[in-house]
Amino acid sequence: MNVLTHIHHQAELGDWTSQLLVFPFLLALLLYTVAVKLSNQIYTKWPLKRTLLFIGGIIFAVSALVGPIAERAHVDFSYHMYAHLLLGMLAPLLIALSAPMTLLMRTLSVNASRKLTRFLKSKPISVVTNPVVATVLNVGGLWVIYTTSLYENMHQHVGLYLFVHLHVFLAGYLFTISMIYIDPTAHRRSYRYRAIIFILALAGHGILSKFIYSRPPFGVPIDQAERGSMIMYYGGDLIDGIILFILCLQWYKATRPKALGEVALKG
């Protein structure tokens, strides 16, 4: 498929496809806002910063699906990479930092909270939030998209287009919450384990960006692939750097009391 045909198929997806993708995010924003109001009636006031983080995450996710960036992403691979960073990395990070599960627990009834807790403790949740599995879904999924015919095919089939974009966001969110714990989790992995997997994920993401630079997805002009790969490489490192900082900060806070206690005993 040449570039003009690629553009034609992308245009055929229509505005309604983007609107369909945006709907879950707008619904989530409405539910989060309602949950904040209900929670504030029972417990102490929900932190404003959490709400702002969630709103920011929704805004970045929606801007990757509709608006100027999304429109340019239809015809320019470099803008497609901007959209990828917003939808698959920055939006999941901000939403994870907003502690949505904690808010949900505060809002639900006692019985509903217990059922949700049992679900979160289940084996399937333990599997998908394992850093290894989350990395395979996230970084591995990107390798499948950009090194196979999937990138070309998703611009020809609406269902595949919807699936890929939802996967990018959900895989990015699972990856984020598997590395940094903002909400309470029943399946905690050690900091060392998460740090090792995170470094491997960084390597996989970086190698993929270099692969795209040298071997663009089918139908993508070389100049766009080069720009897009650099956006993916440097932009991804910036967002991953934030996650790494949070992980290291949490690790430091968790081990500092122990270290101080050992010093006191020695003294």
Secondary structure, 3 states (H helix, E strand, C coil): CCHHHHHHHHHHCHHHHHHHHHHHHHHHHHHHHHHHHHHHHHCCCCCHHHHHHHHHHHHHHHHCCCCHHHHHHCCCHHHHHHHHHHHHHHHHHHHHHCCHHHHHHHHCCHHHHHHHHHHHCCHHHHHHCCHHHHHHHHHHHHHHHHHCCHHHHCCCCHHHHHHHHHHHHHHHHHHHHHHCCCCCCCCCCCHHHHHHHHHHHHHHHHHHHHHHHHCCCCCCCHHHHHHHHHHHHHHHHHHHHHHHHHHHHHHHHHHHHHHHHHHHHHC
